[in-house]
Amino acid sequence: MSISTLPPSPIPLLTSVASYRQWRQRVFDEGKSVGIVPTMGALHDGRLSLVQRSLAENELTVLSIFVNPAQFAPHEDLATYPRTLPGDLELLTAQQVTVGETVRKASAIFPPSVQDMYPSGISQDVSTQKGAFVKMKGYGHQMEGASRPTFFRGVVTVVTKLFNVVQRTNAYFGQKDIQQALLLRRLCKDLLFPHPEADHVHIVPTTRDPNDGLALSSRNAYLSANERKFAPAIYKALQYARSAWSNGESKDRCVSKAVSVIDEVKVQAAMDGMDMRLDYIEMNDSETFDVLDVSSNHQLAGDIPVILSGALWVGKTRSIDSIVVGDLKRIIR
C-alpha cells in the first residue's frame, strides 16, 4: 500500500525507517520506555492481547505491520496473506490501558515498505537472494523448521532489522509461535542486543476461542465454516498428549495418543467431505529444541520445560499450536 493510499489514522503512521528514527530520537531524548509488537497485520484478539500487555508495561507502544517476503517459501501464501490495514487501524485505535491516572494508547504504527526493509532487494527463492541475512545455527531445523526450512532465516533476519530500527525496551510475541519466540530471545542473547535485551523479549500466553480452544491466528480467515469445525483437533490432540505426560507415560506413548486423536477426527472430516493431513506432532526440549528420546517421561525430563507442538492441514490451511509442559515461568514471562 503506497503512502498516498494509506487510510486516515489517529495513530501516527511512520512509513519509513527515516521517519521512525526521527520519532525514536525524540523518545530517547524524553527517556521513555517503548514496547514493540511485531506483526504482519490481519490483527485479531490474540495479537491485541500483546498490545494490551505492552500498553500496561511501557510508556509508549509501537506496532509494526510488515508482511515479510523472506519468511515465505516460493510455494507459500505471500500473495494471498490477509492485508487488512484499515481494519487493523480501527482495532488498534480502540485499544487502551489505564495506568494510575494515565490512559495509554498505541503511540505509533510502523508499516515499512519492502524496499526500506530490504535495500538490496528480496526474492522468495533463497538461492537468488542478495544482501545480509541472519541464520540461527542448530536451532532452526527442528519442529516448524523441518517443514519450513527457510522460514526462520526469514523471521530472524526481519526481526533483527526491526530491532535495529525500533530499538525498543520490550518486545512481545505470542506463545502459539513458541519456537519463533524462543529463537528471537536467543538471538538477542547470542548477538548481545541492547534493545531489547534477551530478558525483555516477552512470550505471552496463546489466546484461544473460548468455546473450542482453537488458537487465534490470521490464517484462520482461510478456513471455510465446515473446515473451522475440525481445526481445533490439533489443540485437542496436544491436550491428550499433555495429560498422558502428566500421568508419567513415555514421550512415544504421548505422541501416539495425540496422533490417534487426529486419526479419529480425520475419519469424521472425511465423512463430511473434508481433507485433513497431520504435518507433525512432537515433543522437544525447550532449550535445545532437540526431540525428546522415545522413552523420556516427565520425571526424566527434570526441570527443563518441554514443548509439545504440532501442525495440521485442514483443507488448504495449515494450523499450528503448542503447549508448554513443566515450569511455565521459565518461558512464558
C-alpha positions as CSV (number, residue, x, y, z in Angstrom):
1,M,0.0,0.0,0.0
2,S,1.5,3.3,-1.1
3,I,1.6,6.3,1.2
4,S,-0.9,8.1,-1.0
5,T,-3.5,5.3,-0.3
6,L,-2.9,5.0,3.4
7,P,-6.2,5.2,5.4
8,P,-6.6,8.0,7.9
9,S,-5.4,7.2,11.3
10,P,-5.4,8.9,14.7
11,I,-2.2,7.0,15.5
12,P,0.9,8.2,13.7
13,L,1.8,6.1,10.7
14,L,5.6,6.1,10.4
15,T,6.0,4.6,7.0
16,S,9.8,4.7,6.5
17,V,12.9,3.9,8.5
18,A,13.9,7.6,8.4
19,S,10.6,8.8,9.8
20,Y,10.6,6.2,12.5
21,R,14.1,7.1,13.6
22,Q,13.2,10.8,13.9
23,W,10.3,9.8,16.2
24,R,12.5,7.4,18.1
25,Q,15.1,10.1,18.8
26,R,12.5,12.3,20.4
27,V,11.5,9.4,22.6
28,F,15.1,8.7,23.5
29,D,15.6,12.3,24.5
30,E,12.5,12.1,26.7
31,G,13.8,8.9,28.4
32,K,10.5,7.0,27.9
33,S,10.2,3.2,27.8
34,V,9.0,1.7,24.5
35,G,7.3,-1.6,23.8
36,I,7.1,-3.2,20.3
37,V,4.6,-5.7,19.0
38,P,5.9,-7.0,15.6
39,T,3.1,-8.3,13.4
40,M,2.2,-9.0,9.8
41,G,-1.2,-7.3,10.3
42,A,-4.6,-9.0,10.0
43,L,-5.0,-8.4,13.7
44,H,-7.1,-10.5,16.0
45,D,-7.7,-10.7,19.7
46,G,-4.5,-12.7,20.1
47,R,-2.3,-10.0,18.7
48,L,-4.3,-7.4,20.5
49,S,-3.5,-9.1,23.8
50,L,0.2,-8.4,23.1
51,V,-0.7,-4.8,22.5
52,Q,-2.5,-4.7,25.8
53,R,0.5,-6.2,27.6
54,S,2.8,-3.6,26.1
55,L,0.5,-0.8,27.0
56,A,0.4,-1.9,30.6
57,E,4.2,-2.2,30.8
58,N,5.6,0.7,28.7
59,E,5.0,4.4,28.5
60,L,4.9,4.1,24.7
61,T,3.8,1.2,22.4
62,V,4.7,0.7,18.7
63,L,3.2,-1.9,16.5
64,S,4.9,-2.9,13.3
65,I,2.9,-4.2,10.3
66,F,5.0,-5.9,7.6
67,V,4.3,-9.0,5.6
68,N,7.8,-10.3,5.3
69,P,8.6,-11.9,1.9
70,A,11.8,-13.6,3.3
71,Q,9.8,-16.0,5.5
72,F,7.6,-17.3,2.8
73,A,8.9,-20.1,0.5
74,P,8.0,-19.7,-3.2
75,H,5.1,-22.1,-2.9
76,E,3.6,-20.4,0.2
77,D,0.9,-17.8,0.6
78,L,2.7,-14.5,0.4
79,A,0.4,-13.2,-2.3
80,T,-2.8,-14.2,-0.5
81,Y,-1.8,-13.5,3.1
82,P,-4.5,-11.2,4.6
83,R,-3.7,-7.5,4.3
84,T,-6.3,-5.5,6.3
85,L,-4.7,-2.2,7.3
86,P,-7.9,-0.2,7.6
87,G,-9.4,-2.7,9.9
88,D,-6.2,-3.1,11.8
89,L,-6.1,0.7,12.5
90,E,-9.7,0.6,13.8
91,L,-8.8,-2.2,16.2
92,L,-5.7,-0.5,17.4
93,T,-7.4,2.8,17.9
94,A,-9.8,1.1,20.3
95,Q,-7.0,-0.3,22.5
96,Q,-6.2,1.4,25.7
97,V,-4.9,0.6,29.2
98,T,-5.2,2.9,32.3
99,V,-2.1,3.0,34.5
100,G,-2.7,5.2,37.5
101,E,-4.3,8.3,36.1
102,T,-2.8,7.9,32.7
103,V,-4.7,6.3,29.8
104,R,-2.2,4.7,27.4
105,K,-2.9,4.1,23.8
106,A,-0.7,2.9,20.8
107,S,1.8,5.6,20.2
108,A,2.9,4.8,16.6
109,I,2.5,2.2,13.8
110,F,5.4,1.3,11.7
111,P,4.3,-0.2,8.3
112,P,7.5,0.0,6.3
113,S,7.9,-0.8,2.6
114,V,9.7,-3.9,1.3
115,Q,12.3,-1.6,-0.3
116,D,13.0,0.0,3.1
117,M,13.4,-3.3,4.8
118,Y,15.4,-5.0,2.0
119,P,17.5,-2.3,0.4
120,S,19.3,-5.0,-1.7
121,G,16.0,-6.4,-2.9
122,I,14.4,-9.7,-1.9
123,S,13.4,-12.9,-3.6
124,Q,11.4,-15.8,-2.0
125,D,14.0,-18.1,-3.6
126,V,16.9,-18.3,-1.1
127,S,19.3,-19.3,-3.8
128,T,18.8,-16.0,-5.6
129,Q,18.8,-13.7,-2.6
130,K,21.5,-11.0,-2.2
131,G,22.5,-9.0,0.8
132,A,22.7,-9.6,4.5
133,F,20.7,-12.3,6.2
134,V,20.8,-13.9,9.7
135,K,20.6,-17.6,10.5
136,M,20.4,-19.4,13.8
137,K,22.7,-22.4,13.6
138,G,21.4,-25.6,15.3
139,Y,18.0,-24.2,16.3
140,G,16.0,-23.7,13.1
141,H,15.8,-27.2,11.6
142,Q,13.5,-28.8,14.2
143,M,9.8,-28.5,14.7
144,E,8.5,-25.8,12.3
145,G,11.9,-25.7,10.7
146,A,11.6,-29.3,9.5
147,S,8.5,-28.4,7.5
148,R,9.5,-24.9,6.5
149,P,13.4,-25.0,6.1
150,T,13.8,-21.3,5.1
151,F,11.2,-19.8,7.5
152,F,13.3,-19.0,10.5
153,R,16.1,-17.5,8.4
154,G,13.5,-15.0,7.1
155,V,12.0,-14.4,10.5
156,V,15.3,-13.9,12.3
157,T,16.5,-11.5,9.6
158,V,13.5,-9.3,9.6
159,V,13.2,-9.1,13.4
160,T,16.9,-8.2,13.5
161,K,16.1,-5.3,11.2
162,L,13.1,-4.3,13.2
163,F,15.1,-4.4,16.4
164,N,17.8,-2.2,14.8
165,V,15.2,0.3,13.7
166,V,12.9,0.4,16.6
167,Q,15.4,-0.1,19.5
168,R,12.7,-0.7,22.0
169,T,12.8,-1.5,25.7
170,N,10.5,-4.6,25.5
171,A,9.2,-6.8,22.7
172,Y,6.2,-9.1,22.8
173,F,5.5,-12.3,20.9
174,G,2.8,-15.0,21.2
175,Q,3.2,-18.5,22.7
176,K,1.4,-20.1,19.7
177,D,4.6,-19.5,17.7
178,I,6.7,-20.8,20.6
179,Q,9.8,-21.8,18.6
180,Q,9.9,-18.5,16.8
181,A,9.7,-16.6,20.1
182,L,12.4,-18.6,21.9
183,L,14.7,-18.3,18.8
184,L,14.3,-14.5,19.0
185,R,15.1,-14.5,22.7
186,R,18.2,-16.5,22.0
187,L,19.1,-14.1,19.1
188,C,19.1,-11.2,21.5
189,K,21.3,-13.1,23.9
190,D,23.8,-14.5,21.4
191,L,24.2,-11.3,19.5
192,L,24.3,-9.1,22.7
193,F,21.4,-6.9,21.6
194,P,21.0,-3.9,23.8
195,H,17.5,-3.1,22.5
196,P,15.8,-5.3,23.7
197,E,18.0,-7.5,25.9
198,A,17.0,-11.1,25.9
199,D,15.2,-10.9,29.3
200,H,13.0,-8.2,27.7
201,V,11.7,-10.5,24.9
202,H,8.4,-11.5,26.4
203,I,6.3,-14.5,25.4
204,V,2.6,-14.1,26.1
205,P,0.1,-17.0,26.5
206,T,-1.9,-18.0,23.5
207,T,-5.4,-16.5,23.1
208,R,-7.9,-19.2,22.2
209,D,-11.5,-19.4,21.1
210,P,-13.4,-19.7,24.4
211,N,-15.7,-22.4,23.0
212,D,-13.4,-24.9,21.3
213,G,-9.8,-23.8,22.2
214,L,-8.7,-23.0,18.7
215,A,-5.6,-20.8,18.8
216,L,-6.4,-17.4,17.2
217,S,-4.5,-16.9,14.0
218,S,-4.6,-14.6,11.0
219,R,-4.7,-17.7,8.8
220,N,-8.0,-18.9,10.4
221,A,-9.6,-16.5,8.0
222,Y,-8.8,-19.0,5.2
223,L,-11.0,-21.7,6.9
224,S,-14.4,-22.3,5.5
225,A,-17.3,-22.8,8.0
226,N,-17.0,-26.5,7.6
227,E,-13.2,-26.6,7.9
228,R,-13.4,-24.4,11.0
229,K,-15.3,-27.2,12.8
230,F,-12.3,-29.5,12.5
231,A,-9.4,-27.1,13.0
232,P,-9.5,-27.4,16.9
233,A,-8.4,-31.0,16.5
234,I,-4.7,-30.1,16.8
235,Y,-5.3,-28.5,20.3
236,K,-7.4,-31.4,21.4
237,A,-4.6,-33.8,20.4
238,L,-2.0,-31.8,22.3
239,Q,-4.2,-31.8,25.4
240,Y,-4.4,-35.6,25.2
241,A,-0.6,-35.8,25.0
242,R,-0.2,-33.4,27.9
243,S,-2.5,-35.5,30.1
244,A,-0.5,-38.6,29.3
245,W,2.8,-36.9,30.0
246,S,1.4,-35.7,33.4
247,N,0.4,-39.3,34.2
248,G,4.0,-40.4,33.7
249,E,3.7,-42.0,30.3
250,S,6.6,-42.0,27.8
251,K,7.1,-39.5,25.1
252,D,6.4,-42.1,22.5
253,R,3.1,-43.0,24.1
254,C,2.1,-39.3,24.5
255,V,2.7,-38.6,20.8
256,S,0.9,-41.8,19.8
257,K,-2.1,-40.8,21.8
258,A,-2.1,-37.4,20.1
259,V,-1.9,-38.9,16.7
260,S,-4.8,-41.2,17.5
261,V,-6.9,-38.2,18.3
262,I,-6.1,-36.7,14.9
263,D,-6.8,-40.0,13.1
264,E,-10.3,-40.2,14.7
265,V,-11.1,-36.6,13.6
266,K,-9.8,-37.3,10.1
267,V,-12.4,-40.1,9.7
268,Q,-15.2,-37.7,10.8
269,A,-13.9,-35.0,8.5
270,A,-13.7,-37.4,5.5
271,M,-17.3,-38.3,6.1
272,D,-18.1,-34.6,5.8
273,G,-16.0,-34.3,2.6
274,M,-13.1,-32.6,4.3
275,D,-9.4,-33.4,3.8
276,M,-7.2,-33.3,6.8
277,R,-3.5,-34.1,7.0
278,L,-1.2,-34.2,10.0
279,D,2.1,-32.5,9.4
280,Y,3.7,-33.3,12.8
281,I,3.2,-33.7,16.5
282,E,6.4,-33.7,18.5
283,M,7.9,-33.1,22.0
284,N,11.1,-31.1,22.2
285,D,13.5,-29.7,24.8
286,S,12.7,-26.0,25.2
287,E,16.3,-25.0,25.4
288,T,17.9,-27.1,22.6
289,F,14.8,-27.9,20.5
290,D,16.1,-31.5,20.4
291,V,13.4,-34.1,20.1
292,L,12.9,-36.0,23.3
293,D,14.1,-39.6,23.5
294,V,11.2,-42.0,22.9
295,S,11.5,-43.4,26.4
296,S,11.6,-40.0,28.1
297,N,8.9,-39.1,30.7
298,H,8.3,-36.0,32.8
299,Q,10.5,-37.4,35.6
300,L,13.5,-37.9,33.3
301,A,12.9,-34.5,31.7
302,G,13.6,-32.8,35.0
303,D,13.1,-29.1,35.4
304,I,13.5,-28.1,31.8
305,P,10.1,-27.3,30.2
306,V,9.0,-29.4,27.3
307,I,7.4,-28.0,24.2
308,L,4.5,-30.1,22.9
309,S,3.7,-28.8,19.4
310,G,2.0,-29.7,16.2
311,A,0.8,-28.6,12.8
312,L,-2.3,-29.8,11.0
313,W,-3.6,-29.2,7.5
314,V,-7.3,-28.6,7.3
315,G,-8.2,-28.3,3.6
316,K,-5.6,-25.9,2.3
317,T,-5.0,-24.2,5.6
318,R,-2.1,-25.1,7.9
319,S,-2.7,-24.6,11.6
320,I,0.0,-24.7,14.3
321,D,-0.3,-24.9,18.0
322,S,1.8,-25.6,21.1
323,I,1.6,-26.3,24.8
324,V,4.4,-25.9,27.3
325,V,4.6,-28.6,30.0
326,G,6.7,-28.1,33.0
327,D,7.8,-24.8,34.7
328,L,5.9,-22.3,32.5
329,K,7.6,-19.3,34.3
330,R,10.9,-20.2,32.7
331,I,9.4,-19.5,29.3
332,I,6.2,-17.6,29.5
333,R,7.0,-14.2,31.0
